[in-house]
C-alpha cells in the first residue's frame, strides 16, 4: 500500500467511528437535528472530497471536518 491509500483508509475508518458514535448518541434523542458545528464539519468533509486531487488541501479539510464532528459529539454528550 502506498501512502495515499493509507491516508484514505485512515480517513474512512475515522469517519466510520464518528458515524457509529453519532448513531449511538442520536439513538437516545427523539429529534435528530443537525447542529451548526456538525453542518460545518460536514461541509469540510465534502470540501475535502472535492479537493481530493490536491492531497495536502484535501486531507487537511477532511481532518478538520472529522475533528469538528468529534468536538460536536463531545459537546452533545456533556450537555446531557
C-alpha positions as CSV (number, residue, x, y, z in Angstrom):
1,X,0.0,0.0,0.0
2,X,1.3,3.4,-0.8
3,X,0.8,6.4,1.4
4,X,-2.3,7.8,-0.3
5,X,-4.1,4.5,0.2
6,X,-3.1,4.5,3.8
7,X,-4.5,8.1,4.3
8,X,-7.7,7.1,2.6
9,X,-8.1,4.0,4.7
10,X,-7.5,6.0,7.9
11,X,-10.0,8.7,6.8
12,X,-12.6,6.0,6.1
13,X,-12.0,4.3,9.4
14,X,-12.2,7.7,11.3
15,X,-15.5,8.6,9.5
16,X,-16.9,5.1,10.3
17,X,-16.1,5.6,14.0
18,X,-17.6,9.1,14.0
19,X,-20.7,7.7,12.3
20,X,-21.1,4.9,14.9
21,X,-20.7,7.4,17.7
22,X,-23.3,9.7,16.2
23,X,-25.6,6.8,15.7
24,X,-25.4,5.6,19.3
25,X,-25.6,9.2,20.7
26,X,-28.5,10.1,18.5
27,X,-30.4,6.9,19.3
28,X,-31.3,8.3,22.7
29,X,-32.7,11.5,21.3
30,X,-36.1,11.8,19.6
31,X,-35.2,14.7,17.3
32,X,-32.2,14.4,15.0
33,X,-31.3,18.0,14.2
34,X,-28.0,18.9,12.7
35,X,-26.1,21.4,14.8
36,X,-24.3,24.3,13.2
37,X,-20.9,22.7,14.2
38,X,-22.0,19.4,12.6
39,X,-23.0,21.3,9.5
40,X,-19.7,23.0,9.3
41,X,-17.9,19.6,9.8
42,X,-20.0,18.1,7.0
43,X,-19.1,21.0,4.7
44,X,-15.4,20.5,5.5
45,X,-15.6,16.8,4.7
46,X,-17.4,17.5,1.4
47,X,-14.8,20.1,0.5
48,X,-12.0,17.6,1.3
49,X,-13.6,15.1,-1.0
50,X,-14.0,17.7,-3.8
51,X,-10.4,19.0,-3.4
52,X,-9.0,15.4,-3.2
53,X,-6.8,15.8,-6.1
54,X,-4.6,18.2,-4.1
55,X,-3.6,15.8,-1.4
56,X,-2.5,18.3,1.3
57,X,-5.6,20.5,0.9
58,X,-8.0,17.6,0.6
59,X,-6.7,15.7,3.6
60,X,-6.4,18.8,5.7
61,X,-10.1,19.6,5.0
62,X,-11.1,16.1,5.8
63,X,-9.1,16.1,9.0
64,X,-10.7,19.4,10.1
65,X,-14.1,18.0,9.4
66,X,-13.5,14.9,11.4
67,X,-12.1,16.9,14.3
68,X,-15.1,19.3,14.3
69,X,-17.5,16.4,14.3
70,X,-15.8,14.8,17.3
71,X,-15.9,18.1,19.1
72,X,-19.6,18.4,18.3
73,X,-20.2,14.9,19.7
74,X,-18.3,15.6,22.9
75,X,-20.3,18.8,23.4
76,X,-23.6,17.0,22.9
77,X,-22.7,14.3,25.4
78,X,-21.6,16.8,28.0
79,X,-24.8,18.8,27.7
80,X,-26.9,15.9,28.8
